[in-house]
Amino acid sequence: MSGESVRVPDRHDFDRDGAVCLRGVVGHDWVERLRAATEWALEHPVGMEFGADAAARYYAELFPWRRHTEFREFSLSSGVADVARRLTGTADVRLFYDYLLVKEPGGSPATPWHQDQPYYPATGTDVCSIWVALDEVTSANGGLEYVQGSHRWGKILTGQSMQSGFDRPDLEAIPDIDANRRSYKLLSWDLRPGDCVVHHSLTVHGGPSNMSQQRRRGLAIRWLYGDVRFAPLQNTSPQVAQVAREAGLEPGDQFRGALFPVPT
């Protein structure tokens, strides 16, 4: 309604829901710079690709900040880290890693229900993700849904992974959300370029295939804001574990150093 003030989600909302949407956080200039960097990354791929149809691929790349200046400057110098600081109430945040995610149109695969935490070679759950929309996002092109309050279930759960070798038989399985959708409050937002969704590492989330004719490009930035320590557990991310070893970390060390930097 014209003239009506819109309340910006705050730390209370994040603590309660485990996922919040923030509108217009990233300006047009940065959106365009990140789009250009994304196209460069797709032309020089080093990430993972999912889906049988190359034209409808789902591309996922960890640590793009390490090979492209635009991603680096955005994570470390654009001020986006202030969002993490505000929602977590913690001044001491560090870049864990960034994650470029592109769902091409025409049937790129769905994102199964999962928590992020089981994929981390880490103990400690003080990790949040800022997901930046670089295109318009709806359920038609793979927009994510979040199970409200699932970060408060007190459990680390294993879900169906898109990548082999990531199953965690040592963990309890995520319940069948789709078979019991009325049992949960599901949060989702249509996004415009520059909007963000911030979620906790234990928040259960997933998204459909991109069956539209519109791309879904996004950049997720994972932030450390508490006592999170390196733990190279079986079936966790080998890329993150490798960077931790490059940083000279031993099991039990906090994620620190130049490869897990403090943003300005």
Legacy VTK file of the C-alpha trace (Angstrom):
# vtk DataFile Version 3.0
C-alpha trace
ASCII
DATASET POLYDATA
POINTS 264 float
0.000 0.000 0.000
1.339 3.401 -0.943
2.904 5.205 1.974
2.933 2.126 4.205
6.269 1.454 5.863
7.792 -1.981 5.313
9.534 -3.548 8.285
12.920 -5.001 7.458
13.465 -8.489 8.932
15.802 -8.401 11.901
17.738 -10.713 14.185
14.549 -11.833 15.944
13.022 -12.956 12.646
16.184 -14.809 11.666
16.421 -16.525 15.067
12.757 -17.547 14.936
12.373 -18.597 11.308
15.845 -19.635 10.182
15.321 -17.821 6.859
14.462 -14.226 5.982
14.131 -12.228 2.776
15.736 -8.812 2.363
14.725 -6.653 -0.570
17.058 -4.596 -2.737
20.191 -5.277 -0.711
22.472 -5.439 -3.753
22.471 -2.487 -6.133
22.113 -2.626 -9.918
25.820 -2.004 -10.530
26.853 -4.959 -8.416
24.192 -7.187 -9.984
25.576 -6.413 -13.433
29.166 -7.000 -12.319
28.253 -10.322 -10.759
26.308 -11.368 -13.845
29.365 -10.670 -16.015
31.579 -12.622 -13.614
29.082 -15.488 -13.709
29.231 -15.638 -17.495
33.023 -15.754 -17.307
32.811 -18.620 -14.815
30.434 -20.532 -17.089
32.809 -20.034 -20.009
35.726 -21.289 -17.875
34.013 -23.959 -15.759
35.742 -25.655 -12.849
32.617 -26.462 -10.841
30.124 -29.299 -10.741
27.435 -29.810 -13.356
24.207 -31.707 -12.752
21.603 -32.929 -15.194
21.676 -35.144 -18.268
20.862 -32.320 -20.700
23.860 -30.034 -21.157
21.583 -27.218 -22.334
19.581 -27.407 -19.087
22.514 -27.806 -16.753
22.724 -26.914 -13.109
26.168 -25.423 -12.506
27.619 -25.140 -9.013
31.053 -23.696 -8.196
32.633 -23.278 -4.766
35.164 -20.522 -3.993
34.716 -18.437 -7.164
36.196 -15.535 -5.162
39.582 -17.220 -5.413
39.702 -16.950 -9.207
37.709 -13.847 -10.103
38.162 -10.323 -8.754
34.473 -9.382 -8.904
33.420 -12.239 -6.635
36.267 -11.446 -4.262
35.483 -7.745 -4.043
31.785 -8.396 -3.588
32.244 -10.818 -0.678
34.992 -8.879 1.046
34.535 -5.203 0.190
30.933 -4.477 -0.881
29.453 -4.330 2.601
27.289 -7.439 2.102
28.890 -8.898 5.240
27.007 -6.266 7.251
23.829 -8.231 6.554
25.324 -11.260 8.282
26.548 -9.109 11.152
23.135 -7.566 11.694
21.093 -10.766 11.498
23.433 -12.806 13.698
24.253 -10.026 16.136
27.929 -10.815 15.731
30.596 -8.327 14.680
33.178 -11.067 14.075
32.164 -12.706 10.794
34.458 -14.459 8.360
34.038 -15.636 4.814
33.650 -19.406 4.822
33.197 -19.685 1.069
31.062 -18.405 -1.759
29.007 -20.657 -3.995
27.871 -19.814 -7.524
24.635 -21.577 -8.488
23.119 -21.437 -11.980
19.973 -23.308 -13.000
19.576 -23.064 -16.745
16.036 -23.081 -18.194
14.281 -26.049 -19.714
14.538 -28.669 -16.978
17.688 -28.257 -14.900
17.455 -30.569 -11.870
15.594 -29.962 -8.649
17.418 -29.205 -5.415
16.457 -31.947 -2.917
15.427 -31.050 0.624
18.574 -30.655 2.701
20.436 -28.748 5.373
23.762 -27.171 4.446
25.472 -28.251 7.672
26.025 -31.958 6.842
28.137 -30.989 3.825
30.567 -28.911 5.867
33.810 -30.495 7.113
33.183 -28.696 10.360
31.881 -28.842 13.890
29.829 -25.912 15.118
26.686 -24.636 13.418
27.215 -20.867 13.536
27.118 -20.546 9.751
24.646 -18.558 7.685
24.205 -18.141 3.962
23.289 -14.994 2.046
21.747 -16.046 -1.268
21.846 -13.161 -3.771
19.423 -13.254 -6.702
20.970 -12.213 -10.013
17.756 -12.892 -11.962
14.075 -12.828 -11.152
13.296 -15.942 -9.121
9.981 -17.779 -8.807
8.969 -21.365 -8.124
8.826 -21.849 -11.904
12.581 -21.360 -12.353
13.760 -23.153 -9.230
13.061 -20.774 -6.356
13.822 -22.295 -2.971
11.478 -23.115 -0.105
12.546 -23.122 3.554
10.983 -25.054 6.433
10.287 -22.377 9.025
12.001 -23.067 12.345
13.730 -26.257 11.192
17.073 -24.868 12.405
15.627 -25.268 15.901
14.891 -28.982 15.598
18.202 -29.673 17.336
19.280 -32.162 14.679
21.771 -32.442 11.864
19.953 -34.431 9.194
21.000 -36.097 5.979
19.062 -35.493 2.794
19.204 -36.844 -0.723
22.302 -35.376 -2.333
22.680 -34.337 -5.950
26.296 -35.477 -5.825
27.416 -39.035 -5.128
29.535 -39.562 -2.058
27.651 -37.073 0.099
25.224 -39.444 1.793
25.577 -39.420 5.581
24.313 -42.788 6.913
25.529 -41.728 10.364
22.759 -39.105 10.493
18.987 -39.256 10.798
17.212 -38.683 7.492
15.259 -35.532 6.712
11.517 -36.274 6.874
9.562 -36.481 3.633
8.588 -32.837 3.381
6.729 -33.132 0.074
4.557 -35.977 1.326
3.524 -33.949 4.376
3.610 -30.339 3.215
0.651 -29.378 5.405
2.637 -30.399 8.488
5.176 -27.619 7.935
5.153 -23.903 7.376
7.105 -23.375 4.185
8.652 -20.002 3.451
9.335 -18.859 -0.097
9.716 -15.550 -1.862
9.609 -14.346 -5.432
12.828 -12.384 -5.850
14.030 -9.583 -8.048
17.712 -9.095 -8.936
19.475 -7.721 -5.878
17.101 -9.309 -3.351
18.611 -11.726 -0.831
17.505 -14.653 1.283
19.539 -15.374 4.409
19.275 -18.787 6.047
20.903 -20.733 8.860
23.050 -23.785 8.124
20.487 -26.062 9.828
17.440 -24.697 7.996
15.901 -27.379 5.785
15.389 -26.099 2.248
14.962 -27.299 -1.317
13.720 -26.188 -4.709
12.058 -27.515 -7.864
13.509 -27.984 -11.311
13.782 -24.951 -13.547
11.017 -25.812 -15.997
10.682 -22.234 -17.225
12.435 -20.463 -20.062
14.242 -18.120 -17.673
17.649 -18.629 -16.072
18.139 -18.650 -12.323
21.564 -17.292 -11.416
22.449 -16.796 -7.783
25.460 -16.330 -5.535
25.424 -17.811 -2.037
27.955 -16.544 0.488
28.553 -18.647 3.591
29.575 -16.743 6.706
31.180 -18.031 9.890
30.073 -16.140 12.988
30.917 -18.378 15.944
33.054 -21.265 17.104
33.252 -23.386 13.951
36.180 -25.757 13.648
37.717 -27.843 10.898
36.607 -31.480 11.008
37.324 -33.438 7.793
34.382 -35.808 8.243
33.637 -38.531 5.734
31.217 -37.549 2.944
31.581 -33.813 3.518
32.816 -31.289 0.952
36.292 -32.238 -0.293
36.717 -28.761 -1.823
36.205 -27.012 1.495
38.454 -29.521 3.254
41.188 -28.966 0.662
41.099 -25.202 1.154
41.274 -25.719 4.921
44.391 -27.811 4.449
45.869 -25.168 2.116
45.270 -22.709 4.954
47.359 -24.939 7.216
44.454 -25.961 9.419
44.530 -29.115 11.488
41.415 -30.913 12.723
40.000 -28.959 15.623
41.374 -25.594 14.446
39.035 -22.667 13.950
38.643 -21.505 10.369
41.084 -18.604 10.245
43.703 -17.092 7.954
43.862 -15.559 4.499
41.681 -18.243 2.906
38.873 -17.575 5.411
39.207 -13.803 5.560
37.483 -11.070 7.542
35.504 -8.739 5.258
35.618 -4.977 5.550
LINES 1 265
264 0 1 2 3 4 5 6 7 8 9 10 11 12 13 14 15 16 17 18 19 20 21 22 23 24 25 26 27 28 29 30 31 32 33 34 35 36 37 38 39 40 41 42 43 44 45 46 47 48 49 50 51 52 53 54 55 56 57 58 59 60 61 62 63 64 65 66 67 68 69 70 71 72 73 74 75 76 77 78 79 80 81 82 83 84 85 86 87 88 89 90 91 92 93 94 95 96 97 98 99 100 101 102 103 104 105 106 107 108 109 110 111 112 113 114 115 116 117 118 119 120 121 122 123 124 125 126 127 128 129 130 131 132 133 134 135 136 137 138 139 140 141 142 143 144 145 146 147 148 149 150 151 152 153 154 155 156 157 158 159 160 161 162 163 164 165 166 167 168 169 170 171 172 173 174 175 176 177 178 179 180 181 182 183 184 185 186 187 188 189 190 191 192 193 194 195 196 197 198 199 200 201 202 203 204 205 206 207 208 209 210 211 212 213 214 215 216 217 218 219 220 221 222 223 224 225 226 227 228 229 230 231 232 233 234 235 236 237 238 239 240 241 242 243 244 245 246 247 248 249 250 251 252 253 254 255 256 257 258 259 260 261 262 263
